Amino acid sequence: MSVTYGKVELMSDEYDGTQPLPVPNDGPSMHDLVIRDMEARKAFGLHKYGAILQANNGRDALTDLYEELIDALVYLRQLIEERPVLAVEHEFCPYDCDSCHGEDCPCDRLGCAGSV
């Protein structure tokens, strides 16, 4: 089963098994948090620009999205740098540490097999 909203297919029920299924817990719903954040951004935009974001507003949404995604990637990279444990846990390393076996590896990540 898939869910389509307008022209966009939002999800499919096909599970590919690449990650474990989520474990239920007492934490808040991420959907509810995102909805709350979106409501706050809408109010902020209305206050700042005097209008809500709507289609056909004279801006190029693709350019705006591209620039926002670049900013998001920069913040993601900052997060990776500031939390080296995440880099090790998710096996992110800009170097091929498996092939250097720790010899003259430029990697300085905490716990990386190639760190010196």
C-alpha positions, 0 to 999 in steps of 0.5 A: 500500500502506498499513500499519495498526496497530490502528485507525490507518493509519500510512502510505500509499505515495502520494507527492504530490511536495511535497518531494524524496525523502530522500537516503541518507547515513551518518547514524543512522536516525531511527527507531532514535533515536526507539526509543532515546528512547522506551525511555529515556522508558519507564524514566524514567516507571517510575522517576518514577511507579512504573508504565508508561503504559497505557490506562485509567489514569485520565487523559484522554489527549486532554488530556495530548496537547493539553498536550504538543503546545502545549508542543511548539509553544512549543519549535518557536517558540523554535527558529524565533526562535533560528535565523533562517536556518531561518525564511528558508530555509523562508520563514516570516515572520509578515508578508506581506513579499512585498506590502510590498516592504521598505517599512515592513516590521516584519519583522526576520528575517535575509535576509527580503525585507522586513527593514529 
